[in-house]
């Protein structure tokens, strides 16, 4: 005979067409009734057969739900008398549980948490054409090379018993390869002990901020810069001080004035191809900035995010090459390999690397050893070098075609300089109203791109759009620029 309890379990709550298994729906519904007080402590439940008949489900499904709830302590077995609500549970609050909890967690948290900003740092997914800020074209990397590299990495790791928790600094082989590359190609006096592998350059910037900043410390950034880096420093409690820049890069005289007024802990710069304007920081300003770092005791965080792609002349050496003890150097293999692999690195004095590795161990434990060893395999067998030569030629050609298409579609609206390196153009609109229309109507025209405000660290900073060209085929580039022109039309 059915126990005298009017169940809330019904076809409305338990339904086989939902993604949640039926036995789990029964568990969640019973827990809701217990928490709300509808099922009091000690109440006997229907037998598994009776409840299965009511719900029109297999009896084994109900048995599985009952057994799970008994194991969790919600229910207790009373032998031949049946199954009842456990008598050891605390008194219910009487607050009715929301009926949608079993299917959705919609943000109705009953505790404090740090909410994200209204405007996301990354471009959201969705339909339409995405115009990035300088990403590589992942379609150019042969997937079979990656599959082969992962296979070799997995086999080697298994034989050497390296499929265990490992060094938070990252794969020793990859650290050695990156150290050798930085030493031979970029002039950094480093060994593997000066390298920590990170999950991309953004992770590297955040880790650098964590070891440098205590709440209230001042950090210098350019008036136009990489927004996620600013967000990382702010997340660590930094006070951001915006410094002007021009066609020669950051205003070092303004840096000195700020240092005489504030206790500056770090300066974040992208000197090779300034983000977003693409200009290179002049040698005399590099030296002056490093001298100010020595004089006032702050660290220079040098984000060298796309050093590999310079098309006109020999690229300038990183500042870390001639002032390694004043610079935390952040780089990435994302532009050279694939962003999806999430491989970045930090080069710094060994004691700083030790501090960064400790932070890695707190939030991640260790890196992704298989991915890192697969990247090492691609470096060792020469595939990365061959891929680099191939895509550099492709991107160089796309750069010039993109400039020609800019002239044809937006020539009367924007000013720009063909960048010597990097994978993006910086567009400055002659009429601010045209830029306003593009940003206001972009989504309507099916475009997704970073708005001008995302680059600005003060209201007086110059406005513009950073438009990546490398990830677009000729057809895609023409479509993107034509649509931008249409959005700007009066």
C-alpha positions as a printed Julia matrix, in Angstrom:
490×3 Matrix{Float64}:
  0.0    0.0     0.0
  1.29   3.48   -0.95
  2.61   5.45    2.03
  0.4    8.41    3.07
  2.55  11.06    1.4
  1.46  13.22   -1.51
  4.54  13.17   -3.63
  5.86  16.12   -5.61
  7.5   13.64   -7.98
  5.52  13.68  -11.19
  6.01  13.62  -14.9
  6.58  17.37  -14.7
  9.67  16.76  -12.53
 10.8   13.3   -13.61
 10.96  13.1   -17.36
 13.04  10.73  -19.49
 13.51  13.28  -22.26
 15.69  15.55  -20.08
 19.44  15.39  -20.18
 19.68  14.46  -16.49
 19.35  10.69  -15.84
 15.96   9.75  -14.39
 17.44   8.25  -11.21
 19.27  11.55  -10.61
 16.03  13.5   -11.12
 14.4   11.31   -8.44
 17.34  11.94   -6.08
 17.2   15.7    -6.61
 13.42  15.84   -6.17
 13.56  13.89   -2.9
 16.36  16.08   -1.56
 14.33  19.2    -2.39
 11.33  17.83   -0.48
 13.52  16.93    2.52
 15.2   20.36    2.56
 11.87  22.2     2.28
 10.33  20.2     5.14
  7.69  18.43    3.03
  9.41  15.18    3.95
  9.96  15.25    7.69
 12.64  13.35    9.56
 11.62   9.69    9.98
  8.96   9.76    7.25
  8.65   6.43    5.44
  8.81   6.49    1.66
  6.85   4.31   -0.77
  8.43   1.01   -1.67
 10.59   1.02   -4.76
  7.9   -0.91   -6.64
  5.11   1.49   -5.64
  7.12   4.6    -6.55
  8.18   3.05   -9.86
  4.52   2.44  -10.73
  3.56   6.03   -9.89
  6.42   7.5   -11.92
  6.09   4.96  -14.73
  9.79   4.07  -14.56
 11.74   0.87  -14.13
 11.9   -0.34  -10.52
 15.7   -0.62  -10.74
 15.82   3.13  -11.37
 14.07   3.82   -8.06
 16.23   1.24   -6.25
 19.35   2.98   -7.57
 18.05   6.36   -6.37
 17.18   5.0    -2.91
 20.56   3.29   -2.55
 22.38   6.47   -3.53
 20.42   8.56   -1.02
 21.04   6.01    1.73
 24.77   6.08    0.97
 24.73   9.9     1.1
 22.87   9.91    4.44
 19.6   11.48    3.3
 17.65   8.24    3.74
 17.99   5.25    6.07
 16.97   1.64    5.61
 14.53   0.33    8.25
 14.88  -3.3     7.25
 11.6   -4.97    6.4
  9.67  -1.8     7.3
 11.08   0.0     4.28
 13.04   3.2     3.67
 12.64   6.43    5.61
 14.08   9.92    5.81
 17.15   9.89    8.04
 16.56  11.03   11.62
 20.06  12.52   11.89
 19.42  15.4     9.5
 19.17  18.97   10.85
 15.81  20.71   10.98
 14.8   22.09    7.58
 14.75  25.84    7.05
 11.23  25.71    5.68
 12.32  27.65    2.59
 10.93  25.94   -0.47
 13.62  24.8    -2.83
 13.33  26.21   -6.31
 11.85  23.63   -8.71
 14.38  24.45  -11.43
 17.49  23.65   -9.4
 17.71  20.13  -10.78
 17.98  21.42  -14.33
 19.62  24.83  -14.12
 22.17  26.76  -12.07
 21.21  30.24  -13.23
 23.43  32.42  -11.03
 21.12  32.69   -8.02
 23.97  32.25   -5.55
 23.22  32.8    -1.86
 26.73  34.04   -1.09
 28.99  36.89   -2.07
 31.32  36.54   -5.01
 33.28  38.83   -7.32
 31.18  39.44  -10.39
 32.83  39.91  -13.79
 32.75  43.29  -15.52
 29.8   44.12  -17.76
 32.06  44.17  -20.81
 33.93  40.89  -21.25
 37.68  40.9   -21.89
 37.41  38.38  -24.72
 35.18  38.7   -27.77
 32.06  36.6   -27.21
 31.2   33.73  -29.48
 28.28  33.84  -31.85
 27.33  34.3   -35.44
 28.88  36.8   -37.8
 32.42  37.61  -38.81
 34.95  37.92  -36.01
 37.73  40.43  -36.59
 40.48  39.6   -34.11
 43.3   41.79  -32.81
 46.18  39.91  -34.41
 45.76  36.14  -34.17
 47.5   33.61  -36.42
 45.6   31.44  -38.88
 45.32  28.08  -37.13
 44.25  26.47  -40.4
 47.81  26.77  -41.69
 49.29  24.35  -39.14
 49.08  20.74  -40.4
 47.07  18.78  -37.79
 48.9   15.54  -38.61
 52.14  17.1   -37.3
 50.44  17.86  -34.0
 48.97  14.35  -33.77
 52.4   12.83  -34.42
 54.07  15.1   -31.84
 51.5   14.18  -29.18
 51.95  10.48  -29.94
 55.73  10.69  -29.53
 55.37  12.8   -26.37
 52.92  10.34  -24.81
 55.12   7.34  -25.61
 58.23   8.98  -24.21
 56.43  10.15  -21.08
 55.02   6.68  -20.46
 58.41   4.99  -20.85
 60.07   7.51  -18.54
 57.2    7.43  -16.0
 56.59  11.15  -16.53
 52.8   10.89  -16.58
 52.76  12.01  -12.96
 52.58  15.32  -11.15
 55.65  17.28  -12.12
 57.57  20.53  -11.76
 55.31  23.63  -11.69
 57.97  25.35  -13.81
 56.93  23.11  -16.68
 58.53  20.48  -18.88
 62.29  20.49  -18.53
 62.74  19.76  -22.23
 60.59  22.7   -23.29
 62.27  25.05  -20.82
 65.64  24.06  -22.24
 64.42  24.57  -25.82
 62.92  27.98  -25.06
 66.02  29.07  -23.16
 68.2   28.07  -26.12
 65.92  29.97  -28.52
 65.87  33.11  -26.37
 69.64  33.02  -25.97
 70.52  32.47  -29.62
 67.81  34.51  -31.34
 66.9   37.27  -28.86
 70.04  37.75  -26.82
 68.65  36.83  -23.4
 71.33  35.44  -21.05
 69.14  32.63  -19.74
 69.15  28.93  -18.94
 66.25  26.58  -18.22
 66.41  27.72  -14.57
 65.28  31.18  -15.73
 62.18  29.85  -17.52
 58.68  29.01  -16.28
 56.12  27.62  -18.72
 52.68  29.25  -18.49
 49.25  28.75  -20.04
 49.74  31.48  -22.6
 51.09  35.0   -22.22
 48.03  36.27  -20.32
 48.64  33.67  -17.62
 52.27  34.8   -17.56
 51.26  38.44  -17.08
 48.92  37.52  -14.24
 51.59  35.42  -12.52
 54.07  38.29  -12.84
 51.51  40.65  -11.33
 50.94  38.25   -8.42
 54.61  38.18   -7.41
 55.14  41.92   -7.91
 52.02  43.61   -6.57
 50.5   44.13   -3.16
 47.2   46.03   -2.93
 47.69  49.75   -3.46
 50.93  49.51   -5.46
 51.19  51.71   -8.54
 51.66  50.17  -11.99
 52.44  52.21  -15.09
 50.75  51.34  -18.36
 50.52  53.17  -21.66
 47.44  55.25  -22.51
 46.66  52.65  -25.15
 47.49  49.1   -24.15
 46.4   45.49  -23.75
 43.25  45.51  -21.62
 43.59  41.97  -20.15
 47.01  42.93  -18.77
 45.53  45.98  -17.04
 42.76  43.78  -15.66
 45.34  41.31  -14.31
 47.21  44.01  -12.41
 43.96  45.46  -11.08
 42.87  42.0    -9.92
 45.99  41.95   -7.75
 45.09  45.3    -6.2
 47.24  47.6    -8.33
 46.5   51.27   -8.91
 46.84  51.88  -12.63
 48.63  55.04  -13.79
 48.15  55.86  -17.46
 51.2   57.2   -19.32
 51.02  58.95  -22.67
 52.63  57.62  -25.84
 53.37  58.79  -29.35
 54.86  57.41  -32.55
 58.06  56.6   -30.62
 56.32  54.65  -27.87
 55.84  55.39  -24.18
 56.63  58.9   -22.91
 59.64  58.23  -20.67
 59.6   61.78  -19.27
 56.07  61.14  -18.04
 57.31  57.86  -16.55
 59.91  59.77  -14.54
 57.35  62.3   -13.32
 55.09  59.47  -12.17
 57.96  57.77  -10.35
 58.7   60.98   -8.42
 55.07  61.21   -7.31
 54.2   57.54   -6.73
 55.77  54.37   -5.35
 55.86  52.52   -8.67
 56.24  48.73   -8.54
 56.0   47.84  -12.23
 55.66  49.18  -15.74
 53.9   47.08  -18.36
 55.05  47.63  -21.94
 54.88  45.94  -25.34
 58.0   47.52  -26.87
 58.52  45.33  -29.95
 55.14  45.97  -31.59
 53.24  48.26  -29.23
 49.76  46.98  -28.51
 47.57  48.23  -30.1
 49.36  50.85  -32.23
 52.09  48.47  -33.59
 54.91  51.08  -33.22
 58.31  50.0   -31.89
 59.73  51.6   -28.76
 62.8   53.57  -29.81
 66.19  52.38  -28.52
 66.9   55.6   -26.59
 63.55  55.32  -24.82
 64.18  51.67  -23.98
 67.47  52.59  -22.34
 65.89  55.5   -20.47
 63.03  53.31  -19.2
 65.48  50.71  -17.95
 67.54  53.39  -16.21
 64.4   54.65  -14.49
 63.63  51.08  -13.42
 67.07  50.87  -11.83
 66.8   54.31  -10.24
 63.32  53.85   -8.75
 63.41  50.09   -8.16
 60.46  48.94  -10.27
 60.18  45.95  -12.59
 59.6   46.23  -16.31
 57.09  43.61  -17.49
 57.97  43.18  -21.16
 55.25  41.44  -23.18
 56.89  40.27  -26.41
 53.74  38.68  -27.77
 54.67  38.33  -31.47
 58.43  38.74  -31.77
 58.61  36.11  -34.53
 56.76  38.2   -37.11
 58.82  41.17  -38.3
 58.76  41.82  -42.04
 60.86  44.86  -42.88
 64.15  44.67  -40.98
 65.97  42.88  -38.21
 63.81  43.14  -35.09
 65.12  45.02  -32.07
 66.39  42.81  -29.27
 64.14  42.59  -26.2
 64.97  44.84  -23.27
 65.44  41.69  -21.22
 68.48  40.97  -23.39
 70.5   43.84  -21.93
 68.84  44.35  -18.54
 67.76  40.85  -17.45
 67.69  41.72  -13.75
 65.21  44.57  -14.22
 62.81  42.84  -16.61
 60.23  40.06  -16.38
 59.99  38.86  -19.97
 56.72  37.3   -21.1
 56.4   35.43  -24.38
 54.23  32.88  -26.09
 54.21  30.12  -28.67
 50.57  30.89  -29.48
 51.33  33.04  -32.52
 53.96  30.63  -33.82
 52.1   27.4   -33.11
 48.43  27.52  -32.12
 46.61  29.62  -29.5
 44.63  26.51  -28.51
 47.8   24.85  -27.16
 48.06  27.56  -24.46
 51.84  27.62  -24.2
 53.51  30.75  -22.9
 56.62  31.38  -20.85
 58.27  33.78  -18.45
 61.99  34.54  -18.41
 63.3   36.16  -15.23
 65.98  35.85  -12.55
 65.94  32.42  -10.94
 64.59  33.66   -7.6
 61.66  35.31   -9.39
 60.99  32.08  -11.29
 60.92  30.25   -7.95
 58.27  32.68   -6.69
 56.23  32.33   -9.88
 56.46  28.54   -9.73
 55.04  28.68   -6.23
 52.05  30.62   -7.56
 51.6   28.03  -10.3
 51.56  25.29   -7.68
 48.77  27.12   -5.82
 46.39  27.51   -8.75
 47.38  24.78  -11.21
 49.77  22.38   -9.56
 51.74  21.95  -12.75
 51.52  22.6   -16.45
 50.28  20.32  -19.21
 53.23  17.99  -19.57
 51.98  16.23  -22.72
 51.28  19.45  -24.6
 54.6   20.92  -23.5
 56.51  17.82  -24.55
 54.64  17.74  -27.86
 55.78  21.33  -28.47
 59.32  20.29  -27.57
 59.09  17.53  -30.16
 58.02  20.04  -32.83
 60.99  22.23  -31.95
 63.51  19.39  -31.87
 62.47  17.82  -35.18
 62.51  21.17  -37.0
 58.79  21.27  -37.78
 58.29  24.52  -35.86
 61.12  26.21  -37.77
 59.72  25.06  -41.12
 56.21  26.16  -40.18
 57.54  29.54  -39.05
 59.24  30.15  -42.42
 56.1   29.17  -44.33
 53.62  31.3   -42.37
 55.94  34.31  -42.25
 55.81  34.43  -46.05
 52.04  33.96  -46.07
 51.47  36.67  -43.47
 53.83  39.07  -45.25
 51.76  38.69  -48.43
 48.48  39.04  -46.54
 49.79  42.2   -44.89
 50.35  43.95  -48.23
 47.08  42.74  -49.73
 45.28  43.94  -46.62
 46.83  47.4   -46.99
 45.66  47.55  -50.61
 42.14  46.52  -49.59
 42.17  49.14  -46.84
 42.92  51.82  -49.41
 40.11  50.56  -51.63
 37.43  50.29  -48.94
 38.31  52.67  -46.1
 40.93  54.89  -47.72
 38.94  58.06  -47.27
 37.99  57.31  -43.7
 41.1   56.1   -41.87
 44.79  56.77  -41.49
 47.2   53.91  -40.89
 50.8   52.86  -41.31
 51.7   49.47  -42.71
 53.21  47.78  -39.65
 56.83  46.63  -39.86
 55.84  43.58  -37.87
 53.07  41.93  -35.97
 49.78  40.6   -37.24
 47.46  43.63  -37.07
 46.86  47.17  -38.34
 45.98  50.18  -36.19
 43.24  52.25  -37.84
 42.69  55.89  -36.83
 39.42  57.33  -38.1
 39.66  60.87  -39.46
 36.09  61.62  -38.38
 35.16  60.41  -34.91
 31.53  60.09  -36.03
 32.54  57.37  -38.5
 34.15  55.35  -35.72
 31.1   55.87  -33.54
 28.85  54.49  -36.29
 31.1   51.47  -36.85
 31.08  50.6   -33.16
 27.38  51.25  -32.73
 26.29  49.34  -35.84
 28.93  46.61  -35.97
 26.76  43.88  -34.48
 23.88  44.88  -36.74
 26.16  44.28  -39.72
 27.31  40.92  -38.38
 30.73  42.0   -37.09
 32.4   41.15  -33.79
 35.49  43.17  -32.89
 37.17  44.88  -29.93
 35.82  48.38  -29.35
 38.15  51.36  -29.17
 37.5   51.81  -25.45
 38.99  48.38  -24.76
 42.47  49.76  -25.55
 42.15  53.04  -23.62
 43.41  53.5   -20.07
 42.22  57.1   -19.8
 39.42  59.09  -21.39
 41.82  61.33  -23.33
 43.65  58.48  -25.05
 43.38  58.48  -28.85
 40.72  56.18  -30.27
 41.16  53.6   -32.99
 40.53  50.02  -34.01
 43.09  47.23  -34.06
 42.3   44.93  -36.96
 44.1   41.61  -37.36
 44.94  40.49  -40.91
 46.85  37.24  -40.48
 43.91  35.0   -39.63
 41.86  36.13  -42.64
 41.98  34.75  -46.16
 41.78  37.29  -48.97
 38.05  36.69  -49.33
 37.47  37.0   -45.58
 39.55  40.18  -45.39
 37.66  41.8   -48.25
 34.35  40.87  -46.64
 35.44  42.26  -43.26
 36.65  45.6   -44.63
 33.68  46.03  -46.94
 31.35  45.44  -44.0
 33.28  47.92  -41.86
 32.92  50.49  -44.63
 29.18  49.8   -44.87
 28.8   50.21  -41.1
 30.62  53.55  -41.26
 28.46  54.89  -44.1
 26.19  57.81  -43.25
